[in-house]
Amino acid sequence: MTDYSKTSHTVFYHRYHLVWITKYRKRVLSGELRLRVREVIAQVADELGVKVCNGVLSADHVHIFVEIPPHVSVSEFVKIAKGRSSRKIQQEFPNIKKEYWGRHFWGRGFFSSTSGNVTDDIINAYINNHTDSFQSNNLSNISLE
């Protein structure tokens, strides 16, 4: 049986597989920077009422499987997550300016797919079997690769 989510006036089941890359596909998501990106994405999700079901941060891209309530658009969530994480990274990690001049940390655009055509199990299996990833036991179900 499907576990529907509820708000005061809505019942929904909106699951999305989202992927976005670093600018120039540079492999810079490592160490403290990777941990900070994960933390910022988790904060944005919490503020918008988005539930992160699963996810993985690779060296050059982010994969997350999220449940987004109807009052929040997919593009709004991604825009805020990418924008805030980019700003925080550039403020807190000044050495990143050598790699990224012009205040752009993430590549333009993102990939989005619902779990309707591809089942939740397939998306979760893909994320869990992602290269060198391990199951997250902390911070909003987003693993580090």
Backbone bond lengths (Angstrom), bond angles and torsions (degrees), N, CA, C in turn:
res aa  C-N    CA-C-N  psi(-1)  N-CA   C-N-CA  omega(-1)  CA-C   N-CA-C  phi
1 M - - - 1.439 - - 1.524 109.72 -
2 T 1.298 116.42 140.59 1.454 122.68 179.63 1.528 110.34 -74.05
3 D 1.341 115.20 133.86 1.461 120.66 176.80 1.519 108.62 -90.21
4 Y 1.323 116.28 99.51 1.450 120.85 -179.64 1.522 110.06 -79.46
5 S 1.313 115.79 145.68 1.459 121.54 175.36 1.521 107.99 -95.15
6 K 1.325 114.99 153.96 1.463 119.32 -176.98 1.513 110.45 -134.17
7 T 1.329 114.53 141.71 1.462 121.31 167.17 1.524 105.40 -117.75
8 S 1.308 118.05 -171.80 1.462 119.72 -175.82 1.528 112.85 -62.41
9 H 1.348 117.59 -29.93 1.461 120.03 -177.27 1.521 113.79 -128.55
10 T 1.316 118.27 8.43 1.453 120.55 -172.46 1.522 111.98 -140.51
11 V 1.312 116.20 142.91 1.457 123.17 169.87 1.525 105.74 -119.67
12 F 1.334 117.07 130.51 1.461 118.89 -173.92 1.526 112.34 -150.36
13 Y 1.329 115.04 163.05 1.465 124.31 173.59 1.527 106.52 -143.54
14 H 1.335 115.63 82.83 1.466 121.85 -177.79 1.519 108.70 -114.65
15 R 1.307 116.56 104.32 1.458 121.78 179.09 1.527 108.88 -117.07
16 Y 1.338 116.46 134.01 1.461 121.47 -177.88 1.524 110.71 -131.83
17 H 1.313 115.63 138.90 1.458 122.74 171.02 1.528 105.47 -98.17
18 L 1.338 116.87 117.12 1.461 122.05 -176.52 1.520 110.22 -118.42
19 V 1.333 115.89 139.77 1.460 121.54 178.42 1.520 107.90 -138.62
20 W 1.340 116.69 134.57 1.458 120.38 169.48 1.518 108.75 -142.83
21 I 1.341 114.99 156.24 1.465 121.32 -172.45 1.532 110.95 -114.78
22 T 1.323 114.61 161.51 1.454 119.94 172.03 1.526 108.60 -75.15
23 K 1.315 116.43 154.46 1.465 121.47 178.43 1.530 108.76 -58.82
24 Y 1.293 115.58 136.48 1.465 123.65 -178.36 1.531 112.96 61.58
25 R 1.295 116.95 12.80 1.468 124.58 -179.10 1.540 111.94 54.36
26 K 1.329 115.61 31.84 1.465 120.29 179.45 1.516 109.37 -71.21
27 R 1.317 115.06 141.85 1.460 122.22 -175.50 1.538 109.87 -89.52
28 V 1.333 115.63 70.67 1.460 120.90 -174.51 1.527 113.61 -106.63
29 L 1.316 118.19 -7.57 1.465 120.30 -178.33 1.525 109.25 -80.39
30 S 1.332 115.19 89.46 1.461 120.30 179.30 1.525 108.76 -149.95
31 G 1.294 115.93 162.86 1.461 122.64 176.15 1.514 114.25 56.40
32 E 1.336 114.75 -138.25 1.461 121.31 -177.75 1.518 112.41 -63.32
33 L 1.331 117.16 -33.30 1.459 121.01 179.62 1.530 109.99 -62.23
34 R 1.316 117.11 -43.97 1.466 121.44 179.05 1.520 110.85 -62.83
35 L 1.324 116.55 -43.15 1.466 120.31 179.04 1.525 110.96 -62.38
36 R 1.335 116.10 -39.62 1.468 119.81 -179.49 1.524 111.57 -67.98
37 V 1.342 117.11 -40.39 1.471 120.60 177.21 1.524 109.75 -60.46
38 R 1.327 116.99 -45.42 1.467 120.71 178.87 1.526 110.79 -59.65
39 E 1.321 116.54 -42.86 1.457 121.19 -179.77 1.530 111.38 -63.55
40 V 1.319 117.47 -43.11 1.466 121.30 -179.17 1.523 110.50 -66.28
41 I 1.332 117.81 -42.83 1.468 120.93 178.16 1.531 110.00 -61.45
42 A 1.329 116.88 -41.96 1.469 120.79 178.25 1.528 111.28 -63.41
43 Q 1.341 117.86 -38.81 1.465 121.74 178.47 1.522 111.30 -65.17
44 V 1.329 116.36 -44.82 1.471 120.65 179.26 1.522 109.67 -62.08
45 A 1.329 116.50 -45.25 1.464 120.56 179.69 1.524 110.34 -58.82
46 D 1.305 116.66 -45.37 1.467 120.95 -179.74 1.526 111.24 -62.47
47 E 1.322 117.35 -43.78 1.465 121.24 -179.52 1.525 112.39 -63.39
48 L 1.328 117.47 -35.95 1.462 121.17 -177.13 1.532 112.96 -91.36
49 G 1.319 117.70 -1.58 1.462 120.87 -178.57 1.514 112.80 76.70
50 V 1.331 116.71 22.59 1.463 122.58 178.61 1.520 108.22 -89.81
51 K 1.319 117.12 133.34 1.457 121.50 178.89 1.524 108.68 -100.85
52 V 1.331 116.59 122.23 1.467 120.91 176.14 1.528 106.72 -85.60
53 C 1.331 116.05 111.45 1.465 121.42 -179.74 1.520 111.79 -80.99
54 N 1.328 116.24 -35.08 1.462 121.70 -177.28 1.517 107.14 -165.52
55 G 1.311 117.68 161.84 1.449 120.17 176.93 1.506 112.40 178.37
56 V 1.331 114.82 165.32 1.465 121.04 176.81 1.526 108.31 -150.80
57 L 1.334 115.98 138.05 1.456 121.87 173.60 1.513 107.52 -104.76
58 S 1.325 117.10 113.86 1.453 122.24 175.54 1.524 108.37 -91.10
59 A 1.317 117.17 -179.22 1.459 120.83 -177.82 1.522 112.34 -66.93
60 D 1.352 117.41 -26.74 1.462 119.54 -175.97 1.518 114.64 -132.47
61 H 1.327 118.45 8.91 1.461 120.16 176.81 1.526 111.63 -160.94
62 V 1.338 114.21 165.33 1.458 122.50 -179.58 1.522 108.08 -119.33
63 H 1.333 117.18 131.22 1.472 124.08 172.31 1.518 106.24 -117.00
64 I 1.318 118.00 124.55 1.457 118.56 172.53 1.526 109.96 -139.14
65 F 1.309 114.68 148.02 1.461 123.59 177.12 1.520 105.65 -114.98
66 V 1.331 116.78 112.07 1.458 121.36 -170.49 1.523 111.99 -126.78
67 E 1.317 114.15 156.12 1.459 121.59 170.58 1.518 106.45 -109.20
68 I 1.324 116.06 116.45 1.461 121.57 -176.19 1.526 109.06 -110.35
69 P 1.339 117.40 125.02 1.471 119.54 179.64 1.530 111.14 -66.30
70 P 1.322 117.00 157.84 1.462 121.30 -174.87 1.528 115.36 -60.37
71 H 1.315 118.01 -27.05 1.462 119.77 -177.90 1.534 113.20 -79.77
72 V 1.339 117.45 -5.32 1.459 122.33 178.33 1.522 108.00 -115.64
73 S 1.323 117.29 126.03 1.464 119.08 177.93 1.526 109.51 -81.43
74 V 1.309 115.38 154.74 1.460 121.21 179.15 1.523 109.41 -59.54
75 S 1.331 116.50 -46.98 1.460 119.87 -177.70 1.529 111.77 -64.81
76 E 1.336 117.60 -32.92 1.461 120.64 177.70 1.529 110.48 -65.08
77 F 1.341 116.83 -45.20 1.461 120.32 179.03 1.524 110.73 -61.45
78 V 1.337 117.25 -47.91 1.470 120.69 -178.49 1.530 110.15 -64.17
79 K 1.322 117.39 -42.60 1.467 121.40 -179.56 1.525 110.68 -59.16
80 I 1.327 116.54 -45.87 1.464 119.90 -178.31 1.530 110.28 -70.21
81 A 1.324 118.44 -42.32 1.469 121.38 -179.90 1.526 111.07 -63.20
82 K 1.331 116.98 -46.02 1.459 120.46 179.60 1.527 111.08 -68.40
83 G 1.331 117.30 -43.76 1.457 120.88 -177.60 1.513 112.86 -64.55
84 R 1.326 116.17 -49.08 1.457 119.55 -177.89 1.525 111.30 -67.16
85 S 1.345 117.00 -42.33 1.466 118.86 179.95 1.525 110.67 -65.22
86 S 1.323 117.99 -39.12 1.463 121.16 178.21 1.528 110.90 -61.88
87 R 1.307 115.89 -46.72 1.466 120.36 -179.67 1.522 111.54 -62.59
88 K 1.337 116.42 -46.30 1.466 120.72 -179.48 1.530 111.21 -63.61
89 I 1.323 116.85 -43.26 1.466 121.16 -179.43 1.528 110.02 -60.58
90 Q 1.321 116.61 -46.10 1.461 119.52 -177.53 1.528 112.50 -69.88
91 Q 1.332 117.27 -27.86 1.463 120.73 176.42 1.524 111.21 -75.85
92 E 1.339 116.14 -41.80 1.459 120.77 -171.24 1.523 114.50 -91.67
93 F 1.329 117.63 -17.49 1.462 122.14 -178.90 1.533 108.89 -126.83
94 P 1.337 116.77 81.04 1.467 119.35 -175.14 1.525 113.53 -62.32
95 N 1.328 118.38 -23.54 1.467 120.44 179.52 1.529 112.29 -68.00
96 I 1.316 117.88 -16.62 1.471 121.37 -179.83 1.533 110.34 -70.83
97 K 1.331 117.25 -19.14 1.465 120.22 179.78 1.522 112.12 -64.49
98 K 1.330 117.25 -22.98 1.470 120.57 176.29 1.521 110.36 -66.20
99 E 1.330 116.09 -35.20 1.469 121.52 -179.74 1.525 111.71 -85.84
100 Y 1.323 115.84 -36.95 1.463 121.14 -173.04 1.517 111.29 -126.14
101 W 1.288 117.27 96.77 1.448 121.96 173.87 1.528 106.50 -95.79
102 G 1.298 117.18 154.60 1.459 120.09 179.43 1.513 114.32 89.72
103 R 1.340 118.06 12.56 1.467 123.63 174.02 1.527 114.92 61.61
104 H 1.302 118.81 27.88 1.464 120.98 176.09 1.519 108.70 -119.85
105 F 1.328 115.98 116.38 1.468 121.07 179.37 1.523 111.28 -100.24
106 W 1.318 117.03 -38.53 1.459 122.50 -178.44 1.524 110.56 -98.79
107 G 1.326 115.49 150.86 1.455 120.42 173.72 1.520 109.92 -68.84
108 R 1.325 115.98 160.55 1.464 119.72 179.13 1.524 109.33 -70.78
109 G 1.315 115.30 144.22 1.455 120.86 174.09 1.520 113.92 79.30
110 F 1.326 114.59 -176.70 1.461 122.05 179.99 1.521 108.46 -164.37
111 F 1.321 116.08 165.37 1.462 122.87 174.76 1.517 107.76 -102.43
112 S 1.322 116.95 139.34 1.451 121.86 178.09 1.515 109.15 -140.58
113 S 1.322 115.41 135.12 1.457 120.87 176.19 1.517 108.36 -144.62
114 T 1.320 115.86 141.49 1.465 118.65 174.54 1.513 108.23 -84.20
115 S 1.299 116.53 166.75 1.460 119.39 179.45 1.525 111.56 -91.60
116 G 1.326 118.22 13.78 1.457 121.25 179.92 1.517 113.29 -68.99
117 N 1.339 117.53 -51.34 1.462 121.10 -179.77 1.518 111.55 -78.85
118 V 1.306 116.42 -33.73 1.452 122.62 176.42 1.514 105.98 -112.20
119 T 1.309 116.94 127.78 1.459 119.34 -175.04 1.519 112.22 -70.32
120 D 1.321 115.54 160.21 1.461 121.54 177.11 1.525 110.43 -56.80
121 D 1.332 117.02 -39.84 1.467 121.42 -178.62 1.518 111.25 -61.23
122 I 1.322 117.68 -40.60 1.466 121.19 -179.89 1.525 110.21 -66.58
123 I 1.330 117.36 -43.79 1.465 120.46 179.18 1.524 110.43 -63.78
124 N 1.335 117.24 -46.08 1.460 120.15 179.40 1.522 111.74 -64.00
125 A 1.335 117.89 -39.39 1.467 121.16 177.07 1.526 110.19 -62.94
126 Y 1.328 116.53 -41.71 1.467 120.69 178.17 1.526 110.88 -60.89
127 I 1.336 116.26 -47.14 1.468 119.69 -179.60 1.526 110.53 -65.65
128 N 1.333 117.60 -43.85 1.460 120.81 -178.18 1.521 112.64 -67.95
129 N 1.332 117.53 -28.26 1.469 121.04 179.59 1.517 112.09 -97.39
130 H 1.317 116.73 11.40 1.462 121.43 179.36 1.518 108.72 -61.97
131 T 1.299 117.04 146.77 1.457 123.57 -175.39 1.517 112.25 -47.73
132 D 1.317 115.76 122.64 1.466 123.80 174.18 1.518 115.24 59.25
133 S 1.324 118.35 16.90 1.458 117.94 179.56 1.525 109.69 -86.11
134 F 1.307 115.77 158.28 1.448 121.21 174.29 1.506 108.50 -132.48
135 Q 1.300 116.00 154.88 1.462 120.81 -175.29 1.516 111.04 -64.43
136 S 1.299 116.39 132.75 1.458 122.15 -179.35 1.519 109.92 -77.95
137 N 1.299 114.56 136.84 1.469 119.76 173.79 1.515 111.03 -115.91
138 N 1.339 115.40 10.76 1.447 118.31 -176.67 1.508 111.15 -151.47
139 L 1.276 116.10 175.97 1.451 128.43 173.84 1.527 114.77 35.32
140 S 1.308 115.34 77.33 1.458 123.67 168.02 1.522 115.64 60.31
141 N 1.297 118.75 33.24 1.461 123.33 173.51 1.517 114.33 61.12
142 I 1.315 119.87 25.77 1.455 121.71 177.39 1.513 108.00 -106.58
143 S 1.336 116.58 113.68 1.454 122.02 -179.49 1.518 111.33 -81.96
144 L 1.297 115.73 163.15 1.459 122.02 173.94 1.513 107.40 -110.90
145 E 1.322 116.91 137.68 1.454 121.09 -178.93 1.500 109.44 -88.60
